[in-house]
Amino acid sequence: MKSIGKWLFALLFLILLPLTLPVMAKSAEVNSLRWTVHNEGNPPYVRIAMDLTRAVHAEAAIDDAGKNFEVIMRNTAMGNVASQYDMDPRAVDFATLSEKDGDTYLDVALTKPQKIDDIRVFALRLDAKMKKPHRLVVDIPVKGTIQSNKRKAISPASSAASTSGKSYNVSNEAKNVLKGKVICIDPGHGGTDVGAVGHVGNKTVYEKDITLSIALPLRDMLTSAGAKVVMTRTTDKDVYGPWADATPELQARCDVANEAHADAFVSIHIDSFSNSTVDGTTAYYNAKSSKDLLLAQMMHQATLNSLSIPDRGVRSNDFYVNVHTAMPSVLMEMGFITNSHRVKMLTSSWAPRSIAQSLFNGLVNYFAAIQ
C-alpha cells in the first residue's frame, strides 16, 4: 500500500502525551482490533477500535485517489492479533494490520474514494474505573447513504422511546412513599459513546441502547407514583457533547442531578468481561453517606428478588458519578452483555420493563426505609 501514488500525510494527534515529553521509549502493543457498523449515524459509519497497552503517537495518511487510508502507530508492536479483516463492503473492502521497523500500520482499502477530513481518528484514554484500556478509534463513513429524518432506521433506543409518557398502575404504598421525591435516572453511555458491545447472533448490540430501554419505563413508573424524575438523557445522545472525554461527560450527568437537587441518583449500566461465562448484577456505591450504602443495598436486593440473575454483591467504589453527586447514588450493573444468555434476555421484548420494575421496587423500599 505504501507504494501507491503520492500520499497526503496528516499528523492528527499525539495521543495522551504532554507536548513537552518525547515519545515513550517503551513500545506500546496492539492487543485487540474489532470493528462494528453504526447504522444510526448520518451517514452510517464503520468503526475500527484498537485496544493498546500504552498511549501512542499516531499519524494518518490517504493516497491521492482517496482509496487507501493508513494509520501509523509509532513505536508500537502488533501483538497477538489477526493481520487481515473483512469489513462492511459499503465502506471497506478489507483492512490489514502489520508491523515494520518497530511501528504498526493499519491499512484500510476503501470501497469508495474518501477525503481524509471525513475519516475520524481519535484516542480514548485509559479508564481503570470503567475497565477500559487506551484505545485508538477510526470512524469511516459509508458514502452515499445519508438518511433523511423520514427514512431513518429505528434503533433500539428510538423504539424504546415509544414508552414516553406511558402511565403505570402503581400501589398506594408506592405513591405515598415516592410522592414529591426528585429522582435522577442516568442511562449509561449514549451518542458517540456506545458503551459495552455484545452480539445476538449476527446482530451487534450496544450498552447505550439497553440502558435507555430500561430507564424510560423506570421513569414512567416513578412519574405514575408521583415522583419528579429528571433524566440525564432521553434519547441516543451524549450529555456533555460528542466525543467528549470521560470527565466532562460524567460531570454533565452529575450536574443534572445536582442542579435538580435530586433525592437519589441511579445510573444504569450493563457490564462486560473477556470471559463470556461471567454474569451477574452488582450495585456500586461510594460511602459519602450512610444513605448511599442503604440505597445500593435496597436496589440490589430488589433486583435479586425480581430477576433470575447471579449475585455479584454490593460494592464500595469511587466511580465518578457516585463521588460527584451531592445526593445518595448508586451505579447498577444489570448483567453482562458479553454473556450469551444475558444479552438475549436484555434485548428481549419483556426484559427492560421487568428490570425497570425491580429498580422501581428498590427505590420504593429505600424511601420507605428513610422516612
N, C-alpha and C positions, 0 to 999 in steps of 0.2 A: 504493500500500500504506500510505502514511503517513496516509491519511485514514480508515482502517478503525478505527472504535471507539476505545476507550481503550487505551493501551499501558502495559505494565509494563516499566520500564527497569531494567536491572541493569548497573552498571559492573563488568565482570568482571575486568579487569586492565589494568595499564599495562605493556605488553609490553616487557620487557628494559630498562626505563629506571629508574635510581635515582629514588626518590620526591622527592629534593631538586632534580631538574632539571626545567625546563619542557619542554613538548612541543617537539620539534625544529622549528626554523624551516624547514629544507629539507624539502620534501614527499617522502614515500615514493611508490612506484609498485607497483601490482599487475601483474606481468609474466607471470603464469601462473595459471590456475584449472583444476583437474582434480578428478574425483570417482571413487570406487570403492565397491563394496559389500563389506562384511566379513561374510560369512555364517557365519564361525567364532565370531562374538560371541554372547553370550547375554543379551539378544536380538541378532540381527544389526543392523548399522547402516550408514548411508550416510556416507562420509567425504568432505568437501569440503576440499581443500587449496589454498591460495593462496600462491604464491611472492612475496616482497616484496623490494624493493631496500634497505629500511631497517626498523628496528623502528618500530612504530606504536602509537598509543593507540587502543584499540578498545572499543566499547560494544555490548551486545547487548540486544535487546528482543523481546517477544512480545505479540500483542494479546490481548484478553480471551477470545476464542474459542479461542485456542491453535492457530490455523490459519496464522498469518502470523508468521514469525520474521525478524528483521533484525539484521545486524551492521553497525555504522557504524565505518569506519576513518577517523579524523580526520586531516586534512592529508595526504591520500593521493590520488594520481591513479590513474585506472582503467587506464592503459596500453593496449597494443595487444592486448586480449583480447576474446573474444566477450561479448555483452551478455545472451544468454539460453541456458539449458541445460536440456534434458530429462533427468531423472534417474530413479532407480528408483521407479516409481509406488506401491510399497508404503509409501514414506515421504515422497516429494517429488513433487508434481505438476510443478513446474518451479522454476528459480531464475534470478534476474536480477542483473546487476551494472550499476551506474550511478554517475555522478559528478555531484555538485551542490555548488556553493559551496566547492570545494576538498576535499570529503570524498568517499569512495567507499562505496557502500551495496551490501551483499549481501542481497537479499530472497529468502526461501525460502517458497514456498507449500506448506504441509504437507498431506499426504493425510489424516491423522487428527489430531485435537487432541493437542497435546503440552504439557508443562509446561517452563518454562524451566530448571528444575533437572535435567531429564532430558537436555537437549542440552548436550554438552560443547564448549566453545570454549577453545582453548589455543594457546600460541605455542611454536614450536621455534626455538631460537637458531641464528644463523649458525654453520656448522661448515665452515670453509675447508678443513680437512684432509680431510673426507669429501665435499667439493664440494657442500655443501648450503646453500642460502640461508636467510635469515629466512623463516619460514613461519607462516601462521595457519591453524589446522585447526578444522573444525566437524564433530562427530560427531552424527548424528541417528538415534535408534533406530528400528527397524522395529517398530511397535506390533503386539501380538497375535501375535508369532512366537517367544515364549520357548521354547527347546528343552529337553527333558529330556535327561539323560545317555544314556538308552537310544536316543533318536531323533536324537541329534546327528549331523550330517553329517560324513563322514570328510573331513578336509582333507588336502592333500599331506603336511603334517608328521606327522599321526597315522598315515597309511598308511605313511610311511617308518619309523615306529617299529616296524613289524612285523619289522624286521630285528634287533630287540633280542635279544642272546644268541646270534645265529647264529654257527656255527663255520665258519672258512675253512681250507682247506688251504694252508699256507704252507711255504716251503722251510726246510730245516735251517739254511741260512746266515742267513735272516731270524730264526729262533728264537735262534741263537747271538748275533746282534747285539743283538736287542731284549729278550731276557730280563732282567727286573728293571728295565728303564728305565721311568721315570714320564713320561708324555706327556700334556699338557693339550690337548684339542681344543676349539676355540671356534667353534661355528656362529654366524656373524654375525647380529646383529639378533634378532628374536623377540618374541612377545607384542604389545604395543602399538606396537612399532617394526617396521614391515613391511620396512624397507629399500628397495632399488630396486624399481621396478614395471615389469613388462613385459606383453606380450599375446601370446597364441597364439590366433589367430582372434578370437572374441568373449570369450575367457576371460582374466581378469586373473590374473597370477601374481606372487608376491612373492619377493623375495630370501630372506627368512627361512625359507621352506619349502624352497627349493632347497639352501641351505647345510646345513640339518638333514638333508636326504635324502642328502647326501654324507658328513656327519660320522658318521652312525650306522653305515654299513658300514665306514668307516675305523676306528672304534672296535673293531668286531668283528674286523677283520683284525689289528689291533695286539694285541688280547687273545688271539687264537688263537696269536700268535707269542710270548706270554709277557710282554708289556709290561703295566704297570699304567696304565690310562687313566682320567683324570679329565675330565669334561665340564663346560663352563660351563652347558650346558642340554641336556636330552634330549627336551624337548617344546616346544611353541609357547608359550613364556613369557618374560617379562623376567627378567633375572638379579638386578638390584637391586630392581626393583618397577615396576608400571605407571606410565607417563607420566613416568618419571624423566628428568632432564636427562642430557646425554651423559656428563659427568664421573663421577657416581656409578655409572651403568650400566657404563661401561667399566672403572672401578676394581674393581667387583664381579667382573668377569671376570678381571682381573689377580690379585685376591685368591685366587680358586680355584686358580690356578696356583702362586702364591707360597706359599700355605699347604700345598699338597701337595708343595712342594719339587721341582717338576717339572724334568726334564732338558731338555725342549723344549716350546715353546708354538706351536701352529699355529692361526691364526684364518682361517676360510674365508669368503670374500665373493664376490659377483657384482657386476661393475661396471656402470655405465650412462653414457650420454652423449647429448647432444642430436642428434648426427649418428648416424643408425641404421646407417651403413655401418661404423662403427668396431667393431673386435673384437680380442680377444687376451687373453693371460694375462700377469699381472705379479706378481712377488714383491717385497714391500716388507720392508725390514729397517731397524733402527737400529743404527748402528755402536758399540754399547756394549761389544762384544767382537768379536774376530775370528771367533768361532764363529757369531755372528749372520749375518754375510755368507756363511759357508760353508753354513749351514742354508738360507738363501734360494737360494743357487746350486744346491744339490743338489735341493731341492724343485722349483725352476723347470725344471731340465734334465730331471728325471724326467717332469714334465708334458709337456714338448715331445716327449720320446721316446715317450710313450704315446698322446698325443692329437693329432689334426689340428687345430691351433689356432695362430693368428698369435702371434708372439713380441713382447711389449712390454717385455721386459727385466727385469733385477734392479735395483731402485732403492732408494736410501737415502732414508728419510723419518723423520719424527718422529711417526708415528701413536701415539696414546695407549697402545694395548696393547703396542706394541713397546718403548716407552720405559719403561713402568712394570712390566714383567715382569722378574723377577730372573734369569731363565734366557735362553738363546738363543731368539729368537722370530721368527716370520715371519707376515706377512699376505698370504695368497694370493688374488688376484683371478682367478677361474676363467672368464673370458669376460664378455661384455656382454649383459645381459638386454634391452637395447634393440636388439640386432641380431636380426633375424627368424630367421636361420639358427641362431644360437647358442641363442636361447631355446627353439627347438623341440628342439634337442639336449639342453639342460639339463633339460627336462621329460619327456624320453623315458624309457622303462622301463629302458633299459640304461645311460644316461649316469652316474647317481650312483655306481654301483658301479665303473664304469670310471675315473671321476675319483678316487674313493677309492683305487683300486689305484695310480694314478700318485702320489698323495700318500704312500701306504704305501711305495712303492719309494723315494721321495725320503728318507723317514725312515731306511730301511734303509741307504741309501748314506751318509747323514750320520753315523749312529752307527758305521758301519764305518770311515769316514774318520778319526774322532777316537779310535779305540781305541788 
